[in-house]
Amino acid sequence: MIEVLWERIKECEGQVFLQIKGGEFSYIVKGNLIKLSRTNRSVSKKTLEKALEYVPLDNTVPLQQLQAPSYLFAILMDKRIRKNDW
């Protein structure tokens, strides 16, 4: 599943995503990292894989122990990424 999502994430590189509280951001993919535009943080493919254990998500609470939870939520719950998978 992570490989399918990773391909979708790469396809959406540079597009605008919306955080749960309305903040907009984009990202670039470098190797196995997602570099976020509104922060100095990056999210690894491994972190994204861990976040998948909690989808579908209603909010960011289950992701709080992971790096950049609001960004993870925005990416994973976006229709361009999740399609009809969950």
Biopython code that builds the backbone (N, CA, C, O; Angstrom):
import numpy as np
from Bio.PDB.StructureBuilder import StructureBuilder

atoms = [
    (1, "MET", "N", (0.815, -1.199, 0.000)),
    (1, "MET", "CA", (0.000, 0.000, 0.000)),
    (1, "MET", "C", (0.862, 1.268, 0.000)),
    (1, "MET", "O", (0.532, 2.237, -0.684)),
    (2, "ILE", "N", (1.956, 1.269, 0.755)),
    (2, "ILE", "CA", (2.790, 2.463, 0.830)),
    (2, "ILE", "C", (3.362, 2.825, -0.531)),
    (2, "ILE", "O", (3.489, 4.008, -0.847)),
    (3, "GLU", "N", (3.707, 1.838, -1.337)),
    (3, "GLU", "CA", (4.284, 2.136, -2.657)),
    (3, "GLU", "C", (3.270, 2.822, -3.567)),
    (3, "GLU", "O", (3.621, 3.746, -4.301)),
    (4, "VAL", "N", (2.021, 2.379, -3.523)),
    (4, "VAL", "CA", (0.958, 3.007, -4.316)),
    (4, "VAL", "C", (0.764, 4.453, -3.870)),
    (4, "VAL", "O", (0.686, 5.361, -4.698)),
    (5, "LEU", "N", (0.686, 4.660, -2.555)),
    (5, "LEU", "CA", (0.511, 6.014, -2.036)),
    (5, "LEU", "C", (1.719, 6.887, -2.343)),
    (5, "LEU", "O", (1.567, 8.063, -2.674)),
    (6, "TRP", "N", (2.899, 6.330, -2.237)),
    (6, "TRP", "CA", (4.109, 7.106, -2.506)),
    (6, "TRP", "C", (4.119, 7.607, -3.945)),
    (6, "TRP", "O", (4.526, 8.739, -4.205)),
    (7, "GLU", "N", (3.680, 6.781, -4.872)),
    (7, "GLU", "CA", (3.592, 7.206, -6.279)),
    (7, "GLU", "C", (2.595, 8.347, -6.430)),
    (7, "GLU", "O", (2.861, 9.307, -7.154)),
    (8, "ARG", "N", (1.456, 8.255, -5.759)),
    (8, "ARG", "CA", (0.457, 9.327, -5.804)),
    (8, "ARG", "C", (1.027, 10.611, -5.201)),
    (8, "ARG", "O", (0.807, 11.704, -5.724)),
    (9, "ILE", "N", (1.753, 10.467, -4.107)),
    (9, "ILE", "CA", (2.363, 11.629, -3.457)),
    (9, "ILE", "C", (3.352, 12.297, -4.411)),
    (9, "ILE", "O", (3.385, 13.523, -4.513)),
    (10, "LYS", "N", (4.150, 11.503, -5.103)),
    (10, "LYS", "CA", (5.106, 12.066, -6.067)),
    (10, "LYS", "C", (4.370, 12.765, -7.214)),
    (10, "LYS", "O", (4.806, 13.816, -7.682)),
    (11, "GLU", "N", (3.264, 12.186, -7.663)),
    (11, "GLU", "CA", (2.483, 12.784, -8.749)),
    (11, "GLU", "C", (1.890, 14.139, -8.345)),
    (11, "GLU", "O", (1.682, 14.996, -9.204)),
    (12, "CYS", "N", (1.619, 14.342, -7.068)),
    (12, "CYS", "CA", (0.997, 15.579, -6.580)),
    (12, "CYS", "C", (2.009, 16.597, -6.065)),
    (12, "CYS", "O", (1.629, 17.625, -5.503)),
    (13, "GLU", "N", (3.278, 16.317, -6.253)),
    (13, "GLU", "CA", (4.340, 17.226, -5.814)),
    (13, "GLU", "C", (4.093, 18.626, -6.372)),
    (13, "GLU", "O", (3.801, 18.791, -7.557)),
    (14, "GLY", "N", (4.214, 19.640, -5.497)),
    (14, "GLY", "CA", (4.041, 21.027, -5.912)),
    (14, "GLY", "C", (2.604, 21.532, -5.873)),
    (14, "GLY", "O", (2.372, 22.736, -5.978)),
    (15, "GLN", "N", (1.640, 20.634, -5.725)),
    (15, "GLN", "CA", (0.241, 21.051, -5.636)),
    (15, "GLN", "C", (-0.061, 21.543, -4.227)),
    (15, "GLN", "O", (0.669, 21.242, -3.283)),
    (16, "VAL", "N", (-1.143, 22.301, -4.095)),
    (16, "VAL", "CA", (-1.519, 22.866, -2.802)),
    (16, "VAL", "C", (-2.396, 21.878, -2.040)),
    (16, "VAL", "O", (-3.352, 21.320, -2.578)),
    (17, "PHE", "N", (-2.040, 21.680, -0.767)),
    (17, "PHE", "CA", (-2.804, 20.835, 0.149)),
    (17, "PHE", "C", (-3.318, 21.712, 1.276)),
    (17, "PHE", "O", (-2.772, 22.784, 1.539)),
    (18, "LEU", "N", (-4.367, 21.254, 1.939)),
    (18, "LEU", "CA", (-5.022, 22.029, 2.979)),
    (18, "LEU", "C", (-4.986, 21.288, 4.304)),
    (18, "LEU", "O", (-5.448, 20.152, 4.411)),
    (19, "GLN", "N", (-4.421, 21.961, 5.327)),
    (19, "GLN", "CA", (-4.402, 21.378, 6.662)),
    (19, "GLN", "C", (-5.797, 21.457, 7.283)),
    (19, "GLN", "O", (-6.663, 22.185, 6.797)),
    (20, "ILE", "N", (-5.999, 20.710, 8.348)),
    (20, "ILE", "CA", (-7.304, 20.613, 8.988)),
    (20, "ILE", "C", (-7.819, 21.980, 9.470)),
    (20, "ILE", "O", (-9.027, 22.212, 9.507)),
    (21, "LYS", "N", (-6.895, 22.881, 9.839)),
    (21, "LYS", "CA", (-7.298, 24.219, 10.294)),
    (21, "LYS", "C", (-7.206, 25.270, 9.192)),
    (21, "LYS", "O", (-7.293, 26.467, 9.463)),
    (22, "GLY", "N", (-7.031, 24.822, 7.956)),
    (22, "GLY", "CA", (-7.093, 25.731, 6.820)),
    (22, "GLY", "C", (-5.783, 26.215, 6.245)),
    (22, "GLY", "O", (-5.784, 26.903, 5.225)),
    (23, "GLY", "N", (-4.658, 25.877, 6.867)),
    (23, "GLY", "CA", (-3.370, 26.297, 6.327)),
    (23, "GLY", "C", (-3.055, 25.594, 5.018)),
    (23, "GLY", "O", (-3.290, 24.394, 4.878)),
    (24, "GLU", "N", (-2.526, 26.336, 4.066)),
    (24, "GLU", "CA", (-2.157, 25.768, 2.772)),
    (24, "GLU", "C", (-0.659, 25.508, 2.722)),
    (24, "GLU", "O", (0.135, 26.268, 3.277)),
    (25, "PHE", "N", (-0.291, 24.441, 2.060)),
    (25, "PHE", "CA", (1.123, 24.118, 1.883)),
    (25, "PHE", "C", (1.289, 23.278, 0.635)),
    (25, "PHE", "O", (0.323, 22.743, 0.091)),
    (26, "SER", "N", (2.514, 23.173, 0.196)),
    (26, "SER", "CA", (2.867, 22.245, -0.881)),
    (26, "SER", "C", (4.113, 21.501, -0.409)),
    (26, "SER", "O", (4.596, 21.728, 0.700)),
    (27, "TYR", "N", (4.619, 20.629, -1.242)),
    (27, "TYR", "CA", (5.809, 19.869, -0.859)),
    (27, "TYR", "C", (6.572, 19.448, -2.096)),
    (27, "TYR", "O", (6.052, 19.461, -3.211)),
    (28, "ILE", "N", (7.816, 19.076, -1.867)),
    (28, "ILE", "CA", (8.607, 18.437, -2.906)),
    (28, "ILE", "C", (9.107, 17.114, -2.344)),
    (28, "ILE", "O", (9.317, 16.981, -1.138)),
    (29, "VAL", "N", (9.293, 16.152, -3.213)),
    (29, "VAL", "CA", (9.781, 14.835, -2.804)),
    (29, "VAL", "C", (11.248, 14.736, -3.200)),
    (29, "VAL", "O", (11.617, 14.948, -4.355)),
    (30, "LYS", "N", (12.070, 14.410, -2.213)),
    (30, "LYS", "CA", (13.508, 14.197, -2.460)),
    (30, "LYS", "C", (13.859, 12.840, -1.885)),
    (30, "LYS", "O", (13.932, 12.677, -0.667)),
    (31, "GLY", "N", (14.075, 11.877, -2.747)),
    (31, "GLY", "CA", (14.374, 10.516, -2.294)),
    (31, "GLY", "C", (13.190, 9.960, -1.525)),
    (31, "GLY", "O", (12.092, 9.848, -2.069)),
    (32, "ASN", "N", (13.406, 9.609, -0.262)),
    (32, "ASN", "CA", (12.340, 9.082, 0.586)),
    (32, "ASN", "C", (11.839, 10.120, 1.583)),
    (32, "ASN", "O", (11.327, 9.773, 2.647)),
    (33, "LEU", "N", (11.990, 11.399, 1.232)),
    (33, "LEU", "CA", (11.543, 12.481, 2.107)),
    (33, "LEU", "C", (10.556, 13.395, 1.394)),
    (33, "LEU", "O", (10.686, 13.664, 0.200)),
    (34, "ILE", "N", (9.569, 13.864, 2.148)),
    (34, "ILE", "CA", (8.662, 14.902, 1.679)),
    (34, "ILE", "C", (9.103, 16.180, 2.381)),
    (34, "ILE", "O", (9.028, 16.269, 3.607)),
    (35, "LYS", "N", (9.561, 17.168, 1.620)),
    (35, "LYS", "CA", (9.981, 18.449, 2.187)),
    (35, "LYS", "C", (8.801, 19.410, 2.109)),
    (35, "LYS", "O", (8.311, 19.729, 1.025)),
    (36, "LEU", "N", (8.355, 19.863, 3.272)),
    (36, "LEU", "CA", (7.156, 20.687, 3.390)),
    (36, "LEU", "C", (7.475, 22.166, 3.180)),
    (36, "LEU", "O", (8.535, 22.642, 3.588)),
    (37, "SER", "N", (6.560, 22.886, 2.544)),
    (37, "SER", "CA", (6.829, 24.275, 2.170)),
    (37, "SER", "C", (6.661, 25.276, 3.307)),
    (37, "SER", "O", (7.327, 26.311, 3.291)),
    (38, "ARG", "N", (5.816, 25.022, 4.281)),
    (38, "ARG", "CA", (5.525, 26.013, 5.312)),
    (38, "ARG", "C", (6.314, 25.822, 6.603)),
    (38, "ARG", "O", (6.108, 26.548, 7.576)),
    (39, "THR", "N", (7.190, 24.875, 6.608)),
    (39, "THR", "CA", (7.970, 24.577, 7.800)),
    (39, "THR", "C", (9.311, 24.007, 7.374)),
    (39, "THR", "O", (9.479, 23.603, 6.223)),
    (40, "ASN", "N", (10.251, 23.970, 8.277)),
    (40, "ASN", "CA", (11.550, 23.359, 7.988)),
    (40, "ASN", "C", (11.513, 21.848, 8.151)),
    (40, "ASN", "O", (12.539, 21.182, 8.008)),
    (41, "ARG", "N", (10.368, 21.315, 8.441)),
    (41, "ARG", "CA", (10.252, 19.878, 8.673)),
    (41, "ARG", "C", (10.143, 19.092, 7.371)),
    (41, "ARG", "O", (9.712, 19.590, 6.331)),
    (42, "SER", "N", (10.553, 17.855, 7.489)),
    (42, "SER", "CA", (10.375, 16.885, 6.402)),
    (42, "SER", "C", (9.684, 15.672, 6.998)),
    (42, "SER", "O", (9.775, 15.412, 8.198)),
    (43, "VAL", "N", (8.999, 14.941, 6.148)),
    (43, "VAL", "CA", (8.332, 13.714, 6.570)),
    (43, "VAL", "C", (8.916, 12.574, 5.755)),
    (43, "VAL", "O", (8.966, 12.644, 4.527)),
    (44, "SER", "N", (9.352, 11.534, 6.429)),
    (44, "SER", "CA", (9.941, 10.400, 5.725)),
    (44, "SER", "C", (8.851, 9.438, 5.243)),
    (44, "SER", "O", (7.731, 9.419, 5.754)),
    (45, "LYS", "N", (9.217, 8.664, 4.268)),
    (45, "LYS", "CA", (8.320, 7.626, 3.764)),
    (45, "LYS", "C", (7.966, 6.658, 4.892)),
    (45, "LYS", "O", (6.833, 6.181, 4.966)),
    (46, "LYS", "N", (8.919, 6.369, 5.761)),
    (46, "LYS", "CA", (8.698, 5.469, 6.897)),
    (46, "LYS", "C", (7.649, 6.050, 7.855)),
    (46, "LYS", "O", (6.788, 5.317, 8.340)),
    (47, "THR", "N", (7.712, 7.347, 8.128)),
    (47, "THR", "CA", (6.726, 7.999, 8.987)),
    (47, "THR", "C", (5.348, 7.926, 8.354)),
    (47, "THR", "O", (4.355, 7.669, 9.035)),
    (48, "LEU", "N", (5.293, 8.149, 7.070)),
    (48, "LEU", "CA", (4.031, 8.058, 6.346)),
    (48, "LEU", "C", (3.449, 6.648, 6.457)),
    (48, "LEU", "O", (2.243, 6.472, 6.629)),
    (49, "GLU", "N", (4.316, 5.664, 6.356)),
    (49, "GLU", "CA", (3.885, 4.273, 6.485)),
    (49, "GLU", "C", (3.310, 3.997, 7.879)),
    (49, "GLU", "O", (2.314, 3.285, 8.007)),
    (50, "LYS", "N", (3.926, 4.552, 8.911)),
    (50, "LYS", "CA", (3.402, 4.409, 10.276)),
    (50, "LYS", "C", (2.040, 5.078, 10.408)),
    (50, "LYS", "O", (1.144, 4.549, 11.066)),
    (51, "ALA", "N", (1.886, 6.239, 9.783)),
    (51, "ALA", "CA", (0.612, 6.973, 9.840)),
    (51, "ALA", "C", (-0.513, 6.197, 9.179)),
    (51, "ALA", "O", (-1.676, 6.346, 9.556)),
    (52, "LEU", "N", (-0.181, 5.379, 8.207)),
    (52, "LEU", "CA", (-1.201, 4.579, 7.510)),
    (52, "LEU", "C", (-1.941, 3.626, 8.442)),
    (52, "LEU", "O", (-3.066, 3.219, 8.152)),
    (53, "GLU", "N", (-1.318, 3.272, 9.552)),
    (53, "GLU", "CA", (-1.955, 2.371, 10.507)),
    (53, "GLU", "C", (-3.222, 2.983, 11.106)),
    (53, "GLU", "O", (-4.066, 2.263, 11.640)),
    (54, "TYR", "N", (-3.358, 4.303, 11.020)),
    (54, "TYR", "CA", (-4.463, 4.997, 11.671)),
    (54, "TYR", "C", (-5.558, 5.470, 10.719)),
    (54, "TYR", "O", (-6.575, 5.998, 11.170)),
    (55, "VAL", "N", (-5.375, 5.295, 9.434)),
    (55, "VAL", "CA", (-6.385, 5.780, 8.487)),
    (55, "VAL", "C", (-7.552, 4.803, 8.390)),
    (55, "VAL", "O", (-7.364, 3.597, 8.556)),
    (56, "PRO", "N", (-8.763, 5.312, 8.122)),
    (56, "PRO", "CA", (-9.101, 6.709, 7.887)),
    (56, "PRO", "C", (-9.070, 7.522, 9.174)),
    (56, "PRO", "O", (-9.252, 6.990, 10.269)),
    (57, "LEU", "N", (-8.836, 8.824, 9.019)),
    (57, "LEU", "CA", (-8.691, 9.734, 10.158)),
    (57, "LEU", "C", (-9.810, 10.769, 10.186)),
    (57, "LEU", "O", (-10.248, 11.255, 9.143)),
    (58, "ASP", "N", (-10.263, 11.099, 11.389)),
    (58, "ASP", "CA", (-11.222, 12.193, 11.564)),
    (58, "ASP", "C", (-10.500, 13.469, 11.981)),
    (58, "ASP", "O", (-10.995, 14.571, 11.744)),
    (59, "ASN", "N", (-9.335, 13.324, 12.597)),
    (59, "ASN", "CA", (-8.549, 14.461, 13.064)),
    (59, "ASN", "C", (-7.093, 14.017, 13.209)),
    (59, "ASN", "O", (-6.735, 12.898, 12.841)),
    (60, "THR", "N", (-6.266, 14.902, 13.747)),
    (60, "THR", "CA", (-4.829, 14.616, 13.846)),
    (60, "THR", "C", (-4.431, 13.907, 15.136)),
    (60, "THR", "O", (-3.267, 13.539, 15.295)),
    (61, "VAL", "N", (-5.361, 13.707, 16.055)),
    (61, "VAL", "CA", (-5.035, 13.143, 17.370)),
    (61, "VAL", "C", (-4.250, 11.823, 17.279)),
    (61, "VAL", "O", (-3.242, 11.687, 17.972)),
    (62, "PRO", "N", (-4.662, 10.856, 16.465)),
    (62, "PRO", "CA", (-3.902, 9.596, 16.422)),
    (62, "PRO", "C", (-2.468, 9.748, 15.903)),
    (62, "PRO", "O", (-1.638, 8.859, 16.091)),
    (63, "LEU", "N", (-2.186, 10.866, 15.260)),
    (63, "LEU", "CA", (-0.873, 11.076, 14.648)),
    (63, "LEU", "C", (0.063, 11.922, 15.497)),
    (63, "LEU", "O", (1.183, 12.206, 15.072)),
    (64, "GLN", "N", (-0.359, 12.325, 16.667)),
    (64, "GLN", "CA", (0.411, 13.280, 17.467)),
    (64, "GLN", "C", (1.812, 12.795, 17.837)),
    (64, "GLN", "O", (2.698, 13.617, 18.068)),
    (65, "GLN", "N", (2.030, 11.495, 17.897)),
    (65, "GLN", "CA", (3.361, 10.985, 18.243)),
    (65, "GLN", "C", (4.295, 10.957, 17.031)),
    (65, "GLN", "O", (5.474, 10.630, 17.165)),
    (66, "LEU", "N", (3.773, 11.298, 15.851)),
    (66, "LEU", "CA", (4.577, 11.291, 14.627)),
    (66, "LEU", "C", (4.989, 12.708, 14.247)),
    (66, "LEU", "O", (4.394, 13.682, 14.710)),
    (67, "GLN", "N", (5.998, 12.816, 13.411)),
    (67, "GLN", "CA", (6.480, 14.096, 12.903)),
    (67, "GLN", "C", (5.405, 14.768, 12.042)),
    (67, "GLN", "O", (4.830, 14.120, 11.168)),
    (68, "ALA", "N", (5.129, 16.044, 12.272)),
    (68, "ALA", "CA", (4.258, 16.876, 11.440)),
    (68, "ALA", "C", (2.846, 16.284, 11.249)),
    (68, "ALA", "O", (2.424, 16.061, 10.114)),
    (69, "PRO", "N", (2.126, 16.031, 12.335)),
    (69, "PRO", "CA", (0.826, 15.362, 12.231)),
    (69, "PRO", "C", (-0.207, 16.073, 11.355)),
    (69, "PRO", "O", (-0.963, 15.418, 10.638)),
    (70, "SER", "N", (-0.244, 17.391, 11.407)),
    (70, "SER", "CA", (-1.255, 18.088, 10.595)),
    (70, "SER", "C", (-0.954, 17.970, 9.102)),
    (70, "SER", "O", (-1.870, 17.965, 8.279)),
    (71, "TYR", "N", (0.316, 17.878, 8.758)),
    (71, "TYR", "CA", (0.698, 17.700, 7.362)),
    (71, "TYR", "C", (0.415, 16.267, 6.907)),
    (71, "TYR", "O", (-0.056, 16.041, 5.792)),
    (72, "LEU", "N", (0.704, 15.316, 7.772)),
    (72, "LEU", "CA", (0.387, 13.913, 7.461)),
    (72, "LEU", "C", (-1.109, 13.745, 7.211)),
    (72, "LEU", "O", (-1.525, 13.108, 6.243)),
    (73, "PHE", "N", (-1.904, 14.326, 8.098)),
    (73, "PHE", "CA", (-3.353, 14.250, 7.947)),
    (73, "PHE", "C", (-3.777, 14.840, 6.598)),
    (73, "PHE", "O", (-4.540, 14.228, 5.850)),
    (74, "ALA", "N", (-3.272, 16.030, 6.307)),
    (74, "ALA", "CA", (-3.660, 16.710, 5.069)),
    (74, "ALA", "C", (-3.307, 15.892, 3.833)),
    (74, "ALA", "O", (-4.091, 15.828, 2.885)),
    (75, "ILE", "N", (-2.154, 15.279, 3.838)),
    (75, "ILE", "CA", (-1.730, 14.486, 2.684)),
    (75, "ILE", "C", (-2.526, 13.194, 2.592)),
    (75, "ILE", "O", (-3.076, 12.875, 1.538)),
    (76, "LEU", "N", (-2.589, 12.454, 3.687)),
    (76, "LEU", "CA", (-3.236, 11.130, 3.648)),
    (76, "LEU", "C", (-4.741, 11.192, 3.414)),
    (76, "LEU", "O", (-5.300, 10.291, 2.789)),
    (77, "MET", "N", (-5.401, 12.228, 3.898)),
    (77, "MET", "CA", (-6.850, 12.293, 3.757)),
    (77, "MET", "C", (-7.295, 13.064, 2.519)),
    (77, "MET", "O", (-8.495, 13.182, 2.268)),
    (78, "ASP", "N", (-6.362, 13.583, 1.750)),
    (78, "ASP", "CA", (-6.690, 14.290, 0.520)),
    (78, "ASP", "C", (-7.172, 13.291, -0.535)),
    (78, "ASP", "O", (-6.602, 12.210, -0.681)),
    (79, "LYS", "N", (-8.211, 13.656, -1.258)),
    (79, "LYS", "CA", (-8.801, 12.757, -2.265)),
    (79, "LYS", "C", (-7.817, 12.389, -3.370)),
    (79, "LYS", "O", (-7.920, 11.312, -3.956)),
    (80, "ARG", "N", (-6.868, 13.269, -3.658)),
    (80, "ARG", "CA", (-5.876, 12.959, -4.693)),
    (80, "ARG", "C", (-4.955, 11.825, -4.266)),
    (80, "ARG", "O", (-4.440, 11.091, -5.109)),
    (81, "ILE", "N", (-4.749, 11.681, -2.973)),
    (81, "ILE", "CA", (-3.852, 10.654, -2.461)),
    (81, "ILE", "C", (-4.612, 9.387, -2.092)),
    (81, "ILE", "O", (-4.216, 8.289, -2.482)),
    (82, "ARG", "N", (-5.685, 9.530, -1.357)),
    (82, "ARG", "CA", (-6.399, 8.337, -0.875)),
    (82, "ARG", "C", (-7.292, 7.699, -1.917)),
    (82, "ARG", "O", (-7.621, 6.516, -1.823)),
    (83, "LYS", "N", (-7.692, 8.495, -2.929)),
    (83, "LYS", "CA", (-8.615, 8.009, -3.971)),
    (83, "LYS", "C", (-9.816, 7.379, -3.275)),
    (83, "LYS", "O", (-10.482, 8.048, -2.485)),
    (84, "ASN", "N", (-10.108, 6.113, -3.548)),
    (84, "ASN", "CA", (-11.216, 5.416, -2.878)),
    (84, "ASN", "C", (-10.703, 4.305, -1.972)),
    (84, "ASN", "O", (-11.423, 3.348, -1.687)),
    (85, "ASP", "N", (-9.460, 4.431, -1.521)),
    (85, "ASP", "CA", (-8.848, 3.372, -0.721)),
    (85, "ASP", "C", (-9.409, 3.276, 0.694)),
    (85, "ASP", "O", (-9.419, 2.191, 1.275)),
    (86, "TRP", "N", (-9.873, 4.386, 1.256)),
    (86, "TRP", "CA", (-10.481, 4.382, 2.591)),
    (86, "TRP", "C", (-11.418, 5.550, 2.741)),
    (86, "TRP", "O", (-12.028, 5.720, 3.797)),
]
sb = StructureBuilder()
sb.init_structure("model")
sb.init_model(0)
sb.init_chain("A")
sb.init_seg("    ")
for serial, (resi, resn, name, xyz) in enumerate(atoms, 1):
    if name == "N":
        sb.init_residue(resn, " ", resi, " ")
    sb.init_atom(name, np.array(xyz, "f"), 0.0, 1.0, " ", f" {name:<3s}", serial, name[0])
structure = sb.get_structure()
